[in-house]
Amino acid sequence: MTLKELLHVLRGVRPLTPEDEAITITKLEMDSRLVTEDTLFFCINGYTVDGHDFAKQAVLNGAVAIIAERPIDVSVPVIVVSDTKRTMARLASHFYEEPTKKLRLVGVTGTNGKTSTTHILDQIFRDAGEETGLIGTMYTRVADEVIETRNTTPESLLLQQRFHAMVDKEVTTALMEVSSHALHLGRVRGCDFDIAIFTNLTPDHLDYHETMEKYLYAKALLFSQLGNTYDGKTAVINADDPVAPRLIQMTSVDVLTYGIRKTADVRAENVRVSAGGTTFTLRAFQEKVDVSLKLIGAFSVYNALAAAAAAVAAGISLTAVKRSLEHVSGVAGRFEPVDEGQDFTVIVDYAHTPDSLENVLQTVQEFVEGNVTVVVGCGGDRDVTKRPTMANIAVRHAERAIFTSDNPRTEDPTLILEDMVHELNADNYDVVPDRRQAISEAIFAAEKGDMIVIAGKGHETYQEIGQDRIDFDDREEARVALKERLT
């Protein structure tokens, strides 16, 4: 593709000379170390480094043109734009031939439930005979190829590369977790969503968004950008969430609602939660089926409803949805049991927000025979306002709380723990900064019929300390402690 052909989708950039327009572009890059011959390089101003500082190195490595936010003294054409991140998203989609127009793209946004909802949908669409791709917190999967990922929603360039690979692998439906950061930063610009799902909105990421109003605005971008009602697109919205009416107003496409408490197009009735799973009647318009989920808790029902509503929007029958829901066995790190034959229960869950932690603890209290102990911390370099809230929820809904280190990153773990406990008016907690020791103490203190909830990290196989990621998996640490206790 020539530089002229690539740039023609942009407006307001300075005209190029005929010689510059004829430059051949075979690759797009935002990392100067990956630049090779005939590359267009994007200068991205990130959190820790500024891509403009690496433009000259990119040219030395083979870059033949630069996209930047200010003039740069290099020997190749520099196209100056107001926002390189948003420009990169648009050009990446164009360069890779708008792959999302060749897929059914389903985006899921909300504070909690994104991972579980995409995985339940993956089961439904695969059972319906479709080839699927998945992009989310745990990994990216292109057909059957699993690729490690660091961000819930990758940067736009990588995102479009993944979608392009999905098209090459004949994927028909792509499922993506869409974070509020990605929406606010324009990473999904150029993505043609067919179905957008809203799970819920509870306090989180306020270190970035500052207020709940701004947080809602970021989430709403997914729905406001869907298009118009004649495109066959659908917004799937949780009717039980207080912001639902506002989101419905913000989109112009057809809306499908789901819920338990309020009137909705897709509803769960007669919900029954037990230690073995959850049963309910699934009603979609005038149809209904009885569902027996292996997943536990009302929050699991909401995830199942979100997936069911999206599947119905995609034309999948309610009978097929029921069959798939009953096949779902769980998602790694989401209410995941760790069983080494002990006479008490150990659960690992990703709950890292006040709402998700409260949901998990309320759920286990419904069926636990003994006492509940929760091991939980808060991440460093993240929203500090939720720390005392998390601690209060832990001591209210568990007989014992052990506060420990999560991913402290560049913060002092002891200061994070002080933030958590300094407002507490309770005596049913301990502070054990070392996470391995905290898990071990909980397990060695457990009695028959008790429940231990290890919350916050879920599927993660690392702990972020300083600038390093060290190997650490809550599930493996629990297994080691259980084996030590049992022997």
Buried (B, 14 or more C-beta within 10 A) or exposed (E): BEBBBBBEBBEEEEEBEEEBBEBEBEBBBBBBEEBEEBBBBBBBBEEEEEBBEBBBEBBEBBBBBBBBBEEBEBEBBBBBBEEBBBBBBBBBBBBBEBBBBBBBBBBBBBBBBBBBBBBBBBBBBBBBEBBBBBBBBBEBBBBEEEEEBEBBBBBBBBBBBBBBBBBEEEBBBBBBBBBBBBBBBBBBBBBBBBBBBBBBBBBBBBEBBEEBEBBBBBBBBBBBBBBEEEEEBBBBBBBBBEBBEBBBEBBBBBBBBBBBEEEBBBBBEEBEBEEEBBBBEBBBEEEBBEBEBBBBBBBBBBBBBBBBBBBBBBEBBBEEBBBBBBEBEBBBBBBBEBEBEBEBBBBBBBBBBBBBBBBBBBBBBEBBEBBBBBBBBBBBEBBBEBBBBBBBBBBEBBBBBBBBBBBBBEBEBEEBBEBBBEEBEEEBBBBBBEBBBBBBBBBEBBEEEBBBBBBBBBBBBEBBBEEEBEEBBBBBBBBBBBEEBEE
